[in-house]
Amino acid sequence: MPWVLLVEGNSLKRDLISRRLQAQGLNVLLAVDGSQALEVARRESPDVVVLDTDLPDIDGWEAVRALKEDEATHGIPVVAIAAESAGNAPGPGLRSLVEGYETKPVEMPRLIGTIQALLERQPARPV
């Protein structure tokens, strides 16, 4: 089963999204902030990272940049979840860093579809 690293600072949202991903047959790793996300991604090499850009320690887009600049994690597809309130939408430069982009509130069927599409594009991991 594929591994998804879910990076979400809000415990209720983290629990809800994690349960929905597990119900789809995905293994879920959890991180509560950007620093922990980088650590877990380096250590576990998940198949996909789902990252809320509103994180408590470092800006989520900075965490995405760090993942993409790190030799150990640069190839892991990232799905960013961001609020698109007035003046808060990421520019095309930031959006080009990620392989998937979802807006809040998260539409779970769409998020799951995005994750599954990214997983289908990846070669199978050795068991």
Order of alpha helices (4+ residues) and beta strands (2+ residues): beta-alpha-beta-alpha-beta-alpha-beta-alpha-beta-alpha
